[in-house]
C-alpha cells in the first residue's frame, strides 16, 4: 500500500467517525433500551437516562419488569391489620416480600384510606369508584383465566363483570390506555418524582420510577417512546411518598422520591415514608412458607423513621 492510499484511508476513517453531525446537545440522549440486569428468574432491572434532563437530580429512570407467572402479587393494607402505616422495609420484613411499592395515592384527610377504590380480599379500604380514575390494578386472581396481576382499563372492560375475578383491587389514574395510546393530562401542570405500573407488549409487568421531577405528560411521552409497547400505564404516586424496594437474591435496591411542585419543592428526602397501603410481590414458591410465619410485631423499623409533616 503506497503513501497516497494510506492517507486516503485515514481521511475516510476520520470522516466516517464523525458521521451524525457532531456531538449531541445536552437535551439529546442516546438510550440503550436493551441493557437489563437479571435479579432472579423472571425479574429484570435497569436504569437509563431520561430522554430530557430534569432541572434537578440525576435525570434517571429506573425500570423493573417481572414475569407475571412467577410471582405472587397482593395488596397489604394497614386498615386490614392493625391500622399502623409502615415504611417499605417494615412491610417487607413483616410479610416476607421481595418487592414493595405504592398501591396508589392515599387520602390526606384519612391517612389510612386510599384516594380511590381499594379492596383486599373481603376487606374494603375504600369502596368508592372514582369516575376519573380509569385504571384498576387487579391481583391475586380467583379464576384460572387471569394473570397474577393485570391492569384493567375501565373504559375497555366492565368492572361489574369482572370484580369477582380477583381478590385485590387498587384504582388509579390513567397515563396510557388499553390500546397503548397516550392519555395526556389536562390538569394543572406539576413536576414530581413518580412511580408508574404498566403492562408490556411482552406480557410482563413493568414498574417505572423517577426521582428527578418531570411532568406527567413528559413521563407519558417517555413511556410511549420506549420499545416495550407499554399499555395500561397507571400512575401510583408522586413526590416524597414515592417508594420502591427490591430485595431479592442478594440484590437490594431502594428508590425514594422527593420533589413535587408547590407542596414539596425539595430534593432532600432520603428515606421511605410510612405508607398505609402497598403492593407486595413474592416468588410464588415462597408464598406458602411466608404466609405461615407472618408476625405483625416484626415492625420495629417502621417506628424508627419519623413521618414528615405534610
PyMOL commands that set and color helices and strands:
alter all, ss='L'
color gray80, all
select helices_A, chain A and resi 3-17+78-80+88-95+159-162+216-225+239-241+284-291+300-303
alter helices_A, ss='H'
color red, helices_A
select strands_A, chain A and resi 37-40+43-49+60-66+71-77+99-102+118-120+123-126+135-141+149-153+166-176+191-199+205-215+231-238+243-248+251-256+277-283
alter strands_A, ss='S'
color yellow, strands_A
deselect
rebuild
show_as cartoon
